[in-house]
Amino acid sequence: MTLLEVEGLVKHFPVRGGVFGRTSGHVRAVDGLDFAVREGETVALVGESGCGKSTVGRLVLRLIEPTAGAVRFEGDDLLALDAEQMRARRRRLQVIFQDPYASLNPRMTVGAMLGEPLFLHRLVGTEAERRARVGELLELVGLRPEHARRYPHEFSGGQRQRLAIARALAVEPRLIVADEPVSALDVSIQAQVINLMKELQGRFGLAYIFISHDLAVVKHIADRIAVMYLGKIVETATTDELFRNPRHPYTRALLSAVPLPDPAAVRERALLEGDIPSAIAPPPGCRFHTRCRFARESCRHDVPVLADDGTGHATACPWWPEFPPAPMTVGAAARAEDKTRLDRLQAAFVKQEAT
């Protein structure tokens, strides 16, 4: 069942200057997006910094108002709701921000922070019920009930992100927008938080919009991926299909930059030339044509359509069937000697630790 539907979503931020603050242009942060999220599903929005993915998350939650488009959640048009109706809806729509320390009130204890949404949405009646519920939430994210008496600065970065997850879960949501939730954490802590989010999703049937620039992280949590470039979606597919058969040149470049865990493996890089064009004056036609090595004359003036081939894999490039195969991992056999040397070195360390 479809939980969230986004159609024609647009957000243009005015650029003002001069003595009178007149509008001289618009930053086209989001320029016509269509996607859907089903119950219990994780949809990832990925792309370079400045592509508009975080803005999409805030538009879905109505933290900022869109310029145009429609956002339907559980069949209701969120953009048509007044402030009181939207407040009631926020129980079902929650967010996890990138920097947990910036999103947690340093003057409030953990118990007060987790208890506040319970009070605002009238989910508990007495103080004893509130304390019991706060303890349950802390245990749910791998912390202890006695941590409710502490302040945010007394926790590590990973623990603070767990607190942010607990706060999002307090009001029993159905959809959580996770905006770069692990990008500020160490790799080992990233794995713990991702595993926690997956466990909670399976337990409560949560749906996620997972915003990230790290495809290595996205691969382990997302069911479907939408690749964004300069305010538009250029490719969308299931995670397995996107990693196995990337079509759009931009998607190929992103995947070729993902580090490989095997030091003996070599991947052919699909390097991009030039800088990202300005979102104030995006190039005509395909917005990626200024950096694409497969660009043709028609790409300079024809706007590509995100077309689905019938399998759920949609690509905003009509020429992808004519492209050569995507760069794959090559050269592993040629570096077998290096791998043998590395294995021998690792064995020596293991032997030294054993003695």
Residue frames relative to the residue before (quaternion, step in Angstrom):
aa qw qx qy qz dx dy dz
M 1.0000 0.0000 0.0000 0.0000 0.00 0.00 0.00
T 0.4305 -0.7047 0.5052 0.2508 3.58 -0.94 0.92
L 0.2606 -0.7863 0.5489 0.1122 3.55 -0.79 1.10
L 0.8042 0.0795 0.0056 0.5889 3.57 0.94 -0.96
E 0.0554 -0.7778 0.6259 0.0166 3.55 -1.01 0.90
V 0.0728 -0.7788 0.6229 0.0104 3.55 -0.85 1.03
E 0.0065 0.8121 -0.5808 0.0559 3.57 -0.74 1.09
G 0.8735 -0.0072 -0.0119 0.4866 3.55 -0.91 0.99
L 0.2227 0.8157 -0.5094 0.1601 3.58 1.08 0.68
V 0.0049 0.7978 -0.5982 0.0745 3.57 -0.81 1.10
K 0.0709 0.7669 -0.6372 0.0294 3.54 -1.10 0.80
H 0.0155 -0.7801 0.6238 -0.0450 3.55 -0.64 1.23
F 0.2153 -0.7753 0.5838 0.1082 3.57 -0.71 1.09
P 0.4086 -0.7218 0.4935 0.2617 3.62 -0.74 0.96
V 0.2500 -0.7268 0.6216 0.1513 3.55 -1.17 0.73
R 0.0651 -0.8229 0.5643 -0.0142 3.55 -0.52 1.21
G 0.0775 0.7957 -0.5962 0.0731 3.54 -1.12 0.68
G 0.6524 0.5169 -0.3777 0.4055 3.53 -1.30 0.10
V 0.7261 -0.4449 0.3136 0.4201 3.53 -1.35 0.15
F 0.7640 0.3736 -0.1869 0.4917 3.58 0.95 -0.88
G 0.4521 -0.7216 0.4319 0.2974 3.60 1.26 0.10
R 0.2434 0.7948 -0.5213 0.1931 3.56 1.00 0.77
T 0.5152 -0.6414 0.4788 0.3065 3.54 -1.16 0.66
S 0.1323 -0.8186 0.5578 0.0362 3.53 -0.68 1.15
G 0.7941 -0.0833 0.0560 0.5994 3.58 1.26 -0.14
H 0.3399 -0.7194 0.5639 0.2212 3.53 -1.32 -0.15
V 0.3453 -0.6812 0.6044 0.2267 3.53 -1.17 0.74
R 0.2326 -0.7963 0.5474 0.1105 3.57 -0.48 1.20
A 0.1047 -0.8573 0.5034 0.0270 3.54 0.50 1.29
V 0.7672 0.0399 -0.0007 0.6402 3.58 1.01 -0.88
D 0.0353 -0.8548 0.5138 -0.0631 3.55 -0.59 1.15
G 0.8273 -0.2074 0.0777 0.5162 3.55 0.57 1.17
L 0.2130 0.7920 -0.5361 0.1998 3.57 0.31 1.27
D 0.0531 -0.7633 0.6436 0.0174 3.52 -1.15 0.80
F 0.3035 0.7219 -0.5905 0.1951 3.57 -0.81 1.01
A 0.2172 -0.7634 0.5960 0.1218 3.55 -1.30 0.29
V 0.1887 -0.7514 0.6219 0.1137 3.54 -1.28 0.53
R 0.2609 -0.7741 0.5602 0.1378 3.55 -0.80 1.02
E 0.6713 -0.4882 0.3641 0.4223 3.57 -1.26 0.32
G 0.8472 0.1574 -0.1333 0.4896 3.56 -0.99 0.91
E 0.5751 0.6020 -0.3639 0.4176 3.58 1.26 0.21
T 0.2471 -0.7329 0.6106 0.1703 3.55 -1.26 0.52
V 0.0695 -0.7736 0.6299 0.0014 3.54 -0.69 1.17
A 0.1945 -0.7974 0.5652 0.0829 3.57 -0.71 1.10
L 0.1819 -0.7307 0.6478 0.1154 3.53 -1.11 0.83
V 0.0141 0.8208 -0.5678 0.0609 3.58 -0.53 1.15
G 0.3137 0.7306 -0.5692 0.2093 3.54 -1.25 0.49
E 0.6775 -0.4791 0.3659 0.4215 3.54 -1.32 0.13
S 0.6406 -0.4906 0.4140 0.4213 3.54 -1.31 0.27
G 0.7819 0.3096 -0.2423 0.4838 3.57 -0.91 0.95
C 0.5153 0.6599 -0.4234 0.3460 3.60 1.22 0.03
G 0.6036 -0.6061 0.3440 0.3873 3.62 1.23 -0.19
K 0.4304 0.7412 -0.4487 0.2532 3.59 1.23 -0.01
S 0.6594 0.4860 -0.3197 0.4762 3.63 0.97 -0.74
T 0.6045 0.5496 -0.3502 0.4580 3.58 1.10 -0.67
V 0.6131 0.5466 -0.3475 0.4522 3.59 1.02 -0.74
G 0.6509 0.5248 -0.3167 0.4479 3.58 0.93 -0.88
R 0.6856 0.4740 -0.2815 0.4754 3.57 0.95 -0.84
L 0.6225 0.5271 -0.3423 0.4664 3.59 1.11 -0.59
V 0.6324 0.5350 -0.3332 0.4504 3.58 0.98 -0.82
L 0.7217 0.4281 -0.2336 0.4913 3.57 1.04 -0.80
R 0.3571 -0.7466 0.4628 0.3177 3.56 1.36 -0.25
L 0.2664 0.7274 -0.5657 0.2827 3.54 0.98 0.90
I 0.7304 0.0942 -0.1086 0.6677 3.53 1.34 -0.42
E 0.4553 -0.7017 0.4814 0.2618 3.56 -1.11 0.67
P 0.4329 -0.7105 0.4866 0.2665 3.62 -0.90 0.85
T 0.5366 -0.5952 0.4920 0.3401 3.51 -1.31 0.37
A 0.7746 -0.1124 0.1014 0.6140 3.56 1.06 -0.78
G 0.5623 0.6180 -0.4438 0.3241 3.53 -1.32 0.21
A 0.3384 -0.7196 0.5721 0.2010 3.53 -1.37 -0.02
V 0.0768 -0.7600 0.6447 0.0294 3.53 -1.13 0.82
R 0.0213 -0.8110 0.5837 -0.0339 3.57 -0.46 1.22
F 0.0437 -0.7915 0.6092 -0.0229 3.55 -0.81 1.11
E 0.8268 -0.0474 -0.0449 0.5586 3.54 -0.64 1.19
G 0.7315 -0.4443 0.2192 0.4685 3.55 1.08 0.81
D 0.6560 0.4976 -0.3141 0.4726 3.62 1.23 -0.22
D 0.4195 -0.6819 0.5413 0.2569 3.55 -1.06 0.79
L 0.3337 -0.7809 0.4928 0.1899 3.58 -0.33 1.24
L 0.6511 0.5435 -0.3211 0.4214 3.58 1.06 -0.70
A 0.6650 0.4942 -0.3033 0.4707 3.59 1.24 -0.30
L 0.5596 0.6203 -0.3881 0.3893 3.60 1.26 -0.13
D 0.4121 -0.6739 0.5447 0.2816 3.57 -1.13 0.64
A 0.7577 -0.4095 0.2500 0.4423 3.58 -1.32 0.14
E 0.6794 0.4922 -0.3005 0.4537 3.61 0.90 -0.88
Q 0.6611 0.4950 -0.3047 0.4745 3.58 0.98 -0.83
M 0.6549 0.5116 -0.3109 0.4612 3.58 1.02 -0.81
R 0.6083 0.5524 -0.3512 0.4489 3.58 1.06 -0.69
A 0.6487 0.5006 -0.3152 0.4789 3.58 1.00 -0.78
R 0.6569 0.5200 -0.3065 0.4518 3.57 1.06 -0.76
R 0.5922 0.6116 -0.3653 0.3766 3.58 1.11 -0.61
R 0.4814 0.6337 -0.4449 0.4108 3.58 1.22 -0.14
R 0.7505 0.4074 -0.2030 0.4791 3.56 1.00 -0.85
L 0.7265 0.3393 -0.2016 0.5626 3.58 1.31 -0.23
Q 0.0691 0.8111 -0.5735 0.0919 3.57 -0.50 1.18
V 0.2711 -0.7683 0.5671 0.1206 3.55 -1.30 0.33
I 0.1531 -0.7220 0.6655 0.1112 3.53 -1.28 0.63
F 0.2670 -0.8024 0.5170 0.1328 3.57 -0.52 1.18
Q 0.6742 -0.5223 0.3556 0.3825 3.53 -1.32 0.41
D 0.7841 0.2428 -0.1170 0.5590 3.59 0.84 -0.99
P 0.2842 -0.7974 0.4990 0.1854 3.62 -0.19 1.18
Y 0.6345 0.5446 -0.3535 0.4195 3.60 0.99 -0.69
A 0.6659 0.4955 -0.3021 0.4687 3.58 1.04 -0.75
S 0.7207 0.4397 -0.2543 0.4718 3.61 1.11 -0.56
L 0.6448 0.4714 -0.3260 0.5058 3.59 1.30 -0.02
N 0.4550 -0.6941 0.4883 0.2697 3.57 -0.92 0.91
P 0.3550 -0.7721 0.4799 0.2181 3.65 -0.45 1.12
R 0.6593 0.5171 -0.3089 0.4500 3.63 1.19 -0.37
M 0.6819 0.4604 -0.2820 0.4935 3.59 1.27 -0.16
T 0.4597 -0.6403 0.5315 0.3101 3.56 -1.10 0.65
V 0.6627 -0.4974 0.3746 0.4160 3.53 -1.28 0.33
G 0.6416 0.5352 -0.3286 0.4405 3.58 0.98 -0.80
A 0.6632 0.4963 -0.3060 0.4693 3.57 1.01 -0.82
M 0.6528 0.5233 -0.3176 0.4462 3.60 1.00 -0.82
L 0.7088 0.4368 -0.2637 0.4871 3.58 0.91 -0.88
G 0.6665 0.5099 -0.3071 0.4489 3.57 1.11 -0.58
E 0.5578 0.6446 -0.3869 0.3516 3.59 1.13 -0.58
P 0.7006 0.4343 -0.3088 0.4746 3.67 0.75 -0.85
L 0.5865 0.5615 -0.3746 0.4477 3.60 1.12 -0.54
F 0.6723 0.4854 -0.2856 0.4805 3.55 1.04 -0.82
L 0.6716 0.5211 -0.3068 0.4280 3.60 0.88 -0.95
H 0.7602 0.3439 -0.1889 0.5179 3.58 1.01 -0.81
R 0.4348 -0.7451 0.4256 0.2731 3.58 1.31 0.33
L 0.2944 0.7815 -0.4944 0.2413 3.56 0.93 0.96
V 0.7502 0.2181 -0.1651 0.6020 3.59 1.27 -0.24
G 0.4140 -0.7382 0.4848 0.2205 3.54 -1.18 0.60
T 0.8148 0.1898 -0.0658 0.5439 3.55 0.81 -1.03
E 0.6637 -0.4968 0.3819 0.4085 3.54 -1.33 0.24
A 0.6250 0.5389 -0.3365 0.4536 3.59 1.03 -0.73
E 0.6476 0.5053 -0.3159 0.4749 3.59 0.99 -0.80
R 0.6327 0.5331 -0.3318 0.4531 3.58 1.03 -0.79
R 0.6714 0.4902 -0.3042 0.4652 3.60 0.87 -0.91
A 0.6445 0.5173 -0.3253 0.4595 3.58 1.00 -0.78
R 0.6647 0.4972 -0.3019 0.4689 3.58 0.97 -0.86
V 0.6268 0.5238 -0.3390 0.4668 3.61 1.00 -0.74
G 0.6431 0.5189 -0.3175 0.4650 3.58 0.99 -0.80
E 0.6357 0.5226 -0.3219 0.4681 3.58 1.02 -0.79
L 0.6616 0.5089 -0.3106 0.4548 3.58 0.93 -0.87
L 0.6524 0.5089 -0.3201 0.4615 3.59 0.95 -0.80
E 0.6606 0.4878 -0.3091 0.4798 3.59 0.94 -0.80
L 0.6043 0.5847 -0.3433 0.4185 3.56 1.10 -0.71
V 0.7630 0.3371 -0.1848 0.5197 3.60 1.04 -0.73
G 0.6597 -0.5671 0.3012 0.3905 3.58 1.18 0.47
L 0.5864 0.5349 -0.3924 0.4649 3.59 1.19 0.45
R 0.5077 -0.6571 0.4703 0.2988 3.58 -1.30 0.15
P 0.6193 -0.5747 0.3793 0.3772 3.63 -1.08 0.64
E 0.6421 0.5412 -0.3385 0.4244 3.61 1.03 -0.67
H 0.5281 0.6246 -0.4090 0.4047 3.60 1.26 -0.21
A 0.4966 0.6762 -0.4225 0.3431 3.60 1.23 -0.27
R 0.6690 0.5085 -0.3059 0.4477 3.60 1.15 -0.47
R 0.6031 0.5849 -0.3499 0.4145 3.59 1.25 -0.18
Y 0.4235 -0.6620 0.5579 0.2666 3.52 -1.43 0.22
P 0.6920 -0.5118 0.3030 0.4091 3.63 -1.15 0.52
H 0.6618 0.5298 -0.3321 0.4136 3.64 0.94 -0.77
E 0.6236 0.5532 -0.3376 0.4371 3.59 1.24 -0.24
F 0.6591 0.4870 -0.3010 0.4877 3.58 1.29 0.06
S 0.5191 -0.6006 0.5028 0.3421 3.55 -1.29 0.37
G 0.7040 -0.4623 0.3223 0.4322 3.58 -1.28 0.19
G 0.6705 0.4934 -0.3040 0.4631 3.58 0.93 -0.83
Q 0.6531 0.5043 -0.3148 0.4691 3.57 1.03 -0.77
R 0.6316 0.5249 -0.3388 0.4591 3.59 1.04 -0.72
Q 0.6422 0.5001 -0.3369 0.4733 3.58 1.04 -0.69
R 0.6009 0.5380 -0.3548 0.4729 3.59 1.12 -0.58
L 0.6254 0.5244 -0.3296 0.4745 3.58 1.08 -0.73
A 0.6378 0.5205 -0.3272 0.4639 3.58 1.02 -0.80
I 0.6366 0.5107 -0.3239 0.4786 3.59 1.06 -0.74
A 0.6419 0.5218 -0.3235 0.4595 3.59 0.98 -0.84
R 0.6481 0.5138 -0.3237 0.4595 3.58 0.97 -0.81
A 0.6481 0.5084 -0.3231 0.4659 3.59 1.02 -0.77
L 0.6931 0.4835 -0.2751 0.4586 3.58 1.04 -0.75
A 0.4876 0.7176 -0.4159 0.2727 3.59 1.19 -0.50
V 0.7734 0.3548 -0.1837 0.4921 3.59 0.94 -0.85
E 0.4796 -0.7154 0.4052 0.3065 3.58 1.29 0.45
P 0.0888 0.8354 -0.5357 0.0853 3.62 0.62 1.11
R 0.3899 -0.6796 0.5593 0.2706 3.53 -1.38 0.12
L 0.7793 0.1681 -0.0906 0.5968 3.60 1.17 -0.57
I 0.0686 -0.7803 0.6214 0.0172 3.56 -0.94 0.95
V 0.2413 -0.7329 0.6202 0.1415 3.55 -0.94 0.97
A 0.1027 -0.7992 0.5921 0.0144 3.58 -0.52 1.20
D 0.1161 -0.8279 0.5487 0.0111 3.56 -0.25 1.32
E 0.7974 -0.2568 0.1146 0.5340 3.58 -0.18 1.34
P 0.1019 0.8711 -0.4789 0.0392 3.63 0.85 0.87
V 0.7825 0.3058 -0.1770 0.5127 3.63 1.14 -0.38
S 0.4232 0.7447 -0.4499 0.2529 3.61 1.20 0.01
A 0.7063 0.4437 -0.2661 0.4831 3.61 1.14 -0.54
L 0.6228 0.5645 -0.3253 0.4332 3.60 1.27 0.05
D 0.5921 -0.5414 0.4534 0.3882 3.55 -1.28 0.39
V 0.6681 -0.5361 0.3337 0.3936 3.56 -1.20 0.56
S 0.6667 0.5000 -0.3160 0.4535 3.60 0.91 -0.86
I 0.6591 0.4839 -0.3047 0.4884 3.59 1.05 -0.77
Q 0.5684 0.5829 -0.3764 0.4421 3.59 1.10 -0.65
A 0.6667 0.5078 -0.3033 0.4535 3.58 0.88 -0.96
Q 0.6455 0.5220 -0.3261 0.4522 3.59 0.97 -0.80
V 0.6840 0.4801 -0.2925 0.4648 3.59 0.89 -0.92
I 0.6409 0.5179 -0.3245 0.4645 3.60 0.98 -0.82
N 0.6603 0.4950 -0.3101 0.4721 3.59 0.93 -0.86
L 0.6242 0.5295 -0.3371 0.4651 3.58 1.06 -0.73
M 0.6616 0.5039 -0.3118 0.4596 3.59 0.91 -0.87
K 0.6530 0.5024 -0.3173 0.4696 3.60 0.99 -0.77
E 0.6400 0.5231 -0.3232 0.4608 3.56 1.01 -0.81
L 0.6747 0.4861 -0.2915 0.4728 3.59 0.92 -0.89
Q 0.6136 0.5483 -0.3465 0.4504 3.57 1.08 -0.69
G 0.6826 0.4796 -0.2872 0.4707 3.57 0.92 -0.88
R 0.6764 0.5137 -0.2879 0.4424 3.56 1.07 -0.74
F 0.8119 0.2572 -0.1043 0.5137 3.57 0.93 -0.90
G 0.4692 -0.6994 0.4380 0.3144 3.62 1.21 0.01
L 0.2612 0.8012 -0.5002 0.1991 3.59 1.11 0.65
A 0.2418 -0.7036 0.6406 0.1901 3.53 -1.32 0.44
Y 0.1649 -0.7930 0.5821 0.0708 3.56 -1.05 0.83
I 0.1414 -0.6611 0.7165 0.1721 3.47 -1.37 0.50
F 0.1013 -0.8322 0.5452 -0.0057 3.54 -0.25 1.31
I 0.1358 -0.8102 0.5697 0.0243 3.56 -0.45 1.28
S 0.2232 0.7801 -0.5514 0.1939 3.58 -0.67 1.06
H 0.3210 -0.7013 0.5896 0.2397 3.53 -1.34 0.30
D 0.6208 0.5558 -0.3160 0.4536 3.58 1.32 -0.16
L 0.2623 -0.8036 0.5170 0.1347 3.57 -0.22 1.26
A 0.5783 0.5792 -0.3824 0.4288 3.59 1.14 -0.51
V 0.6587 0.4732 -0.2975 0.5037 3.60 1.09 -0.69
V 0.6476 0.5458 -0.3132 0.4298 3.55 0.91 -0.96
K 0.6120 0.5892 -0.3487 0.3959 3.58 1.01 -0.81
H 0.7267 0.4584 -0.2395 0.4521 3.59 1.06 -0.73
I 0.7739 0.3455 -0.1998 0.4917 3.61 1.15 -0.26
A 0.6985 0.5161 -0.2815 0.4080 3.60 1.02 -0.74
D 0.3565 -0.6884 0.5894 0.2272 3.54 -1.23 0.63
R 0.7810 0.0430 -0.0139 0.6228 3.56 1.10 -0.81
I 0.2161 -0.7718 0.5897 0.0991 3.55 -1.18 0.65
A 0.1048 -0.7466 0.6537 0.0662 3.54 -1.11 0.83
V 0.2245 -0.7875 0.5654 0.0985 3.56 -0.64 1.16
M 0.1528 -0.8122 0.5611 0.0463 3.57 -0.72 1.13
Y 0.0197 0.7674 -0.6408 0.0089 3.52 -1.18 0.71
L 0.8601 -0.0997 0.0330 0.4991 3.54 -0.74 1.14
G 0.7912 -0.3727 0.1632 0.4566 3.56 0.79 1.09
K 0.7321 0.3597 -0.2321 0.5298 3.60 1.24 -0.02
I 0.4417 -0.6405 0.5518 0.3003 3.56 -1.27 0.44
V 0.1790 -0.8131 0.5486 0.0767 3.58 -0.71 1.09
E 0.8000 -0.0190 -0.0016 0.5997 3.60 1.19 -0.34
T 0.0362 0.7814 -0.6224 0.0271 3.54 -1.11 0.74
A 0.1676 0.7625 -0.6028 0.1646 3.54 -1.00 0.91
T 0.6314 -0.4589 0.4154 0.4670 3.56 -1.29 -0.03
T 0.6540 -0.5448 0.3496 0.3914 3.56 -1.16 0.57
D 0.6690 0.4996 -0.3110 0.4540 3.59 0.84 -0.93
E 0.6780 0.4943 -0.2969 0.4559 3.57 0.92 -0.90
L 0.6580 0.5157 -0.3237 0.4431 3.59 0.92 -0.81
F 0.6902 0.4590 -0.2877 0.4797 3.59 0.93 -0.80
R 0.6825 0.4811 -0.2910 0.4669 3.58 1.08 -0.66
N 0.8273 0.0814 0.0120 0.5557 3.59 0.95 -0.85
P 0.0093 0.8064 -0.5906 0.0295 3.63 0.39 1.14
R 0.2481 -0.8098 0.5214 0.1039 3.56 -0.91 0.94
H 0.7130 0.4442 -0.2695 0.4708 3.55 0.77 -1.01
P 0.5626 -0.6235 0.4148 0.3503 3.64 -0.93 0.80
Y 0.6374 0.5250 -0.3383 0.4513 3.60 1.03 -0.67
T 0.6361 0.5155 -0.3251 0.4733 3.59 1.00 -0.79
R 0.6377 0.5277 -0.3280 0.4552 3.56 0.99 -0.81
A 0.6511 0.5135 -0.3173 0.4600 3.58 0.98 -0.81
L 0.6462 0.5151 -0.3232 0.4611 3.59 0.98 -0.80
L 0.6869 0.4837 -0.2893 0.4588 3.57 0.88 -0.91
S 0.6487 0.5255 -0.3317 0.4394 3.59 1.01 -0.68
A 0.6566 0.5106 -0.3077 0.4621 3.59 1.24 -0.36
V 0.4976 0.6494 -0.4397 0.3707 3.62 1.24 -0.12
P 0.4317 -0.7088 0.4820 0.2808 3.66 -0.68 0.98
L 0.3528 -0.7218 0.5608 0.1999 3.54 -1.14 0.73
P 0.4513 -0.7105 0.4660 0.2727 3.63 -0.89 0.84
D 0.6586 0.4801 -0.3016 0.4948 3.59 1.26 -0.31
P 0.3360 -0.7742 0.4940 0.2089 3.63 -0.43 1.13
A 0.6436 0.5274 -0.3326 0.4437 3.60 1.19 -0.34
A 0.6259 0.5384 -0.3384 0.4516 3.58 1.26 -0.22
V 0.1585 -0.7710 0.6130 0.0675 3.53 -1.11 0.78
R 0.1442 -0.7878 0.5943 0.0730 3.55 -0.88 0.93
E 0.4398 -0.6694 0.5327 0.2733 3.53 -1.03 0.83
R 0.3035 -0.7805 0.5237 0.1567 3.58 -0.62 1.15
A 0.2496 -0.7217 0.6267 0.1554 3.55 -1.10 0.82
L 0.1008 -0.8483 0.5192 0.0238 3.55 0.24 1.29
L 0.3038 -0.7404 0.5761 0.1661 3.53 -1.08 0.85
E 0.2906 -0.7506 0.5697 0.1662 3.55 -1.05 0.78
G 0.7900 0.3242 -0.2357 0.4640 3.54 -1.17 0.63
D 0.5312 -0.6219 0.4860 0.3079 3.52 -1.39 0.06
I 0.6150 -0.5147 0.4296 0.4151 3.55 -1.30 0.27
P 0.4621 -0.6816 0.4828 0.2980 3.63 -0.79 0.90
S 0.6098 -0.5624 0.4140 0.3748 3.55 -1.24 0.41
A 0.4428 -0.6878 0.5124 0.2614 3.56 -1.03 0.85
I 0.5530 0.5896 -0.4006 0.4313 3.60 1.25 -0.16
A 0.7927 0.0678 -0.0187 0.6055 3.56 1.07 -0.78
P 0.0730 -0.8286 0.5543 0.0308 3.62 0.39 1.18
P 0.5775 -0.6045 0.4105 0.3641 3.60 -1.07 0.62
P 0.5384 -0.6178 0.4531 0.3508 3.61 -1.10 0.56
G 0.7475 0.3635 -0.2802 0.4801 3.54 -1.27 0.32
C 0.7786 -0.2002 0.2107 0.5562 3.53 -0.95 -0.94
R 0.4186 -0.7431 0.4628 0.2417 3.58 -0.65 1.07
F 0.6668 0.5018 -0.2990 0.4628 3.57 1.23 -0.34
H 0.4804 0.7250 -0.4278 0.2463 3.60 1.17 -0.29
T 0.6067 0.5741 -0.3640 0.4122 3.63 1.13 -0.48
R 0.7593 0.3218 -0.1857 0.5342 3.60 1.23 -0.33
C 0.5790 0.6239 -0.3502 0.3910 3.58 1.29 -0.05
R 0.3585 -0.7479 0.5183 0.2083 3.59 -0.79 0.99
F 0.6716 0.4609 -0.3073 0.4920 3.60 1.26 -0.14
A 0.3628 0.7756 -0.4659 0.2228 3.61 1.28 0.06
R 0.1671 -0.7661 0.6156 0.0788 3.55 -1.14 0.79
E 0.7155 -0.4529 0.3049 0.4360 3.53 -1.25 0.20
S 0.6525 0.5230 -0.3232 0.4430 3.59 0.98 -0.79
C 0.5870 0.5926 -0.3704 0.4088 3.60 1.15 -0.55
R 0.6338 0.5704 -0.3278 0.4068 3.58 1.17 -0.53
H 0.8088 0.2245 -0.1235 0.5293 3.61 1.16 -0.38
D 0.6738 0.4610 -0.3069 0.4892 3.65 1.17 -0.37
V 0.3253 -0.7460 0.5496 0.1888 3.58 -0.73 1.07
P 0.3443 -0.7666 0.4971 0.2162 3.65 -0.55 1.09
V 0.3393 -0.7236 0.5702 0.1902 3.56 -1.17 0.67
L 0.4402 -0.6674 0.5299 0.2827 3.57 -1.04 0.81
A 0.0058 -0.8502 0.5220 -0.0683 3.55 -0.01 1.36
D 0.3141 -0.7387 0.5744 0.1605 3.54 -0.93 1.01
D 0.3630 -0.7521 0.5115 0.2022 3.58 -0.93 0.91
G 0.6560 -0.5153 0.3102 0.4559 3.59 1.28 0.15
T 0.6850 0.4545 -0.2785 0.4966 3.59 1.27 -0.21
G 0.5987 -0.5548 0.3667 0.4464 3.58 1.29 -0.07
H 0.5994 0.5188 -0.3592 0.4925 3.56 1.32 0.03
A 0.0264 -0.8189 0.5717 -0.0430 3.57 -0.41 1.27
T 0.0608 -0.8027 0.5930 -0.0187 3.56 -0.99 0.92
A 0.2986 -0.7499 0.5656 0.1691 3.56 -0.97 0.92
C 0.6092 0.4777 -0.3944 0.4951 3.54 0.69 1.17
P 0.2913 -0.7963 0.4993 0.1784 3.62 -0.42 1.12
W 0.6812 0.5229 -0.2838 0.4265 3.59 1.21 -0.38
W 0.4006 0.7646 -0.4571 0.2144 3.60 1.21 -0.08
P 0.6195 0.5483 -0.3915 0.4028 3.70 0.91 -0.58
E 0.6871 0.4827 -0.2867 0.4612 3.61 1.17 -0.47
F 0.5147 0.6484 -0.4257 0.3653 3.61 1.23 -0.09
P 0.5389 -0.5825 0.4781 0.3764 3.61 -1.17 0.43
P 0.6761 -0.4819 0.3390 0.4424 3.61 -1.19 0.35
A 0.5811 -0.5928 0.4300 0.3551 3.55 -1.14 0.67
P 0.5947 -0.5737 0.4156 0.3801 3.62 -1.06 0.67
M 0.1481 -0.7916 0.5907 0.0512 3.54 -0.91 0.97
T 0.6313 -0.5009 0.4156 0.4218 3.53 -1.34 0.09
V 0.0330 0.8025 -0.5907 0.0778 3.57 -0.65 1.13
G 0.7518 0.4603 -0.2876 0.3744 3.49 -1.37 0.16
A 0.4159 0.7235 -0.4763 0.2771 3.62 1.20 0.05
A 0.6537 0.5128 -0.3222 0.4538 3.57 0.97 -0.81
A 0.6508 0.5328 -0.3164 0.4387 3.56 1.02 -0.80
R 0.7391 0.3765 -0.2159 0.5151 3.56 1.18 -0.52
A 0.2446 0.7983 -0.5151 0.1940 3.58 1.18 0.55
E 0.6215 0.5501 -0.3433 0.4396 3.57 1.06 -0.71
D 0.6474 0.5102 -0.3173 0.4689 3.57 1.01 -0.81
K 0.6484 0.5132 -0.3226 0.4606 3.57 0.99 -0.79
T 0.6285 0.5273 -0.3356 0.4630 3.58 1.00 -0.76
R 0.6463 0.5154 -0.3141 0.4669 3.56 0.99 -0.83
L 0.6567 0.5032 -0.3105 0.4682 3.59 1.00 -0.82
D 0.6409 0.5192 -0.3249 0.4628 3.59 0.96 -0.82
R 0.6459 0.5202 -0.3144 0.4620 3.57 1.03 -0.80
L 0.6480 0.5153 -0.3083 0.4684 3.57 1.06 -0.80
Q 0.6522 0.5059 -0.3135 0.4694 3.58 0.98 -0.84
A 0.6369 0.5265 -0.3256 0.4594 3.60 1.01 -0.79
A 0.6304 0.5334 -0.3335 0.4548 3.58 1.05 -0.73
F 0.6483 0.5087 -0.3178 0.4690 3.58 0.99 -0.78
V 0.6457 0.5206 -0.3199 0.4580 3.57 0.96 -0.86
K 0.6563 0.5123 -0.3047 0.4625 3.56 0.99 -0.87
Q 0.6461 0.5254 -0.3159 0.4546 3.58 1.02 -0.85
E 0.6631 0.4968 -0.3103 0.4661 3.60 0.98 -0.84
A 0.6395 0.5447 -0.3246 0.4346 3.58 1.07 -0.74
T 0.6962 0.4423 -0.2725 0.4954 3.57 1.09 -0.69
